[in-house]
Amino acid sequence: MANKSLATRQKMRLRIEPSQQALKPRNPVAQAAMARAAGSHTPGTGAQRQAAKQALKKVKLEPEEE
């Protein structure tokens, strides 16, 4: 006999909360290494080259007077 307490298209599902899942322990050595790794403080060579090209396009060139 069917379960009459559920609606016709519902199915019973067992939900597992995230706290109940067996999570793998994190590697403390890897976390410390990631925290030490900082980003670069200067733009890369490609970004510098692109900025120089854009600056050249912005400068208005005038012919030399002779």
Secondary structure, 3 states (H helix, E strand, C coil): CCCCCCCCCCCCCCCCCHHHCCCCCCCHHHHHHHHHCCCCCCCCHHHHHHHHHHHHHHCCCCCCCC
